[in-house]
Amino acid sequence: MRVTVVGTGYVGLVTGACLARLGHDVTCVDNAPERVAAVNSGRAPFFEPGLEEILTGAIRDGRLRASSNTAAAVASSQISMLAVGTPSRQGEIDLSYLSSAAEEIGKGLRDGSQYRVVVVKSTVVPGTADTLVRGILERVTGRITGEFGLAMNPEFLREGSAVADFLEPDRIVVGEWDLASGRAVAELYQSFECPKIFTTLRNAEMTKYASNALLATLVSFANEFAALCEATPGTDVEQVLNGLFLDRRLSPIRDGSRITPGILAYLRAGCGFGGSCLPKDVAALRHFARGQGVGSPLLDGVAAVNARRPAQLAALVEGAIGSLHGAAIAVLGLAFKPGTDDLRDSPALAIIRELEHRGAEVRAYDPMISAVAGLTVRHSAFEAVSGADAAIVATAWPEFAELDWATLSKAMRRPILVDGRNALRHAAIPDDMTLISIGIGPEHVKEPEGATLVH
Ligand code: NAD
């Protein structure tokens, strides 16, 4: 099919490149000229594993191109997808990018007799597609919905594994204005064999929020227990959660082997949830719930637990060295999670603000990020920890567990390491280094041998 994807960010470009790989003819549109130029030269404007390879192949084979002219691309496409950002504006969803992109799409739908479908892929609060988007399209085209199609197809990909997530989806959810709209989207995804749900536009919109709200809730649940354990001598959140996981309703036993569902990865103590989606989606849903007159007491708590976590991490560092005033602290990891260079709402940045607020001088290192405005970023973990009074792991990059900690500890002024992600529990840490794992109570009572997880 001929497809236009408006918005060439993580979702738009991965969608465009993967659809081209599936054999569709795709135009990716963006109003940032440097993004258009990068894509046309086969370069991804951001890091995402496997993306550049697919992108280069699709451009070379003539199945993908980028443009800044939305209306022209839409006019010659059967399907036009809205994949622009829907950020947070003081907690409320900011639909201004979506509105102006919908205006441009509307212009492309004005002429011609061909049936074309507009698909909202951006995450939007329920009612956005059938009120805001529909209203703009009807006004600009002078046509009524039905003459053109309208669908809502939320995206569930995760940064860091976006290409694999797109090409092997768990499910495809399609909200449809009418049967013809849904049929067009079904044709787009016909090569996928996963379950496909065809539903109302609003159910599709709500499904995306339900998914992200659950993930955020699991993270805050684990972090509430982490904070509780940090205040309770003799407790360790890892052992508590491992005990929880062995409930066979959470990790079922099939053919004699225990299955560890991927969702349990969210039920782990850490620095809190961050990134481009969970914080703003939880905020947008809470705002939406208030507008619906029902509120969201559970998600209010989820957000509150998350907001407290960076200060709890900074307090662990402070407790370990006495005072942060004038102390040099190395922060290892800046991205909101490993496998990406995305800094949006990264807990690492919130921790840095807390450390600096308490008087620390911060130097950071991240394998994927070489510069951040207003922050000293070093080229290696060794450079970051040299002369530091303490180091804190803020992103669980696997390479941090592989570092030569014996050498690094000698380069530090004080060999104190706070493992904000519990990623170094099995790393080779020298005896002269103090390792402070999160979620462990003060004066932790040593467990007898054999008390660890039984597989
Ligand atoms: P992004 O900020 O990375 O990309 C958005 C792109 O849209 C930018 O390149 C921007 O220049 C472009 N843009 C803005 N207005 C435009 C216009 N009028 N015309 C053309 N281009 C325009 O955003 P993203 O992370 O890809 O997210 C897009 C949507 O998908 C959001 O609603 C987000 O919540 C949702 N989503 C994101 C992820 C994720 O992991 N990033 C996952 C699932 C869903």
Boltz pocket constraint, residues with backbone or C-beta under 6 A from the ligand:
constraints:
  - pocket:
      binder: B
      contacts: [[A, 6], [A, 7], [A, 8], [A, 9], [A, 10], [A, 11], [A, 12], [A, 29], [A, 30], [A, 31], [A, 32], [A, 35], [A, 70], [A, 83], [A, 84], [A, 85], [A, 86], [A, 97], [A, 98], [A, 100], [A, 101], [A, 121], [A, 122], [A, 123], [A, 124], [A, 155], [A, 156], [A, 157], [A, 158], [A, 159], [A, 276], [A, 277]]
      max_distance: 6.0
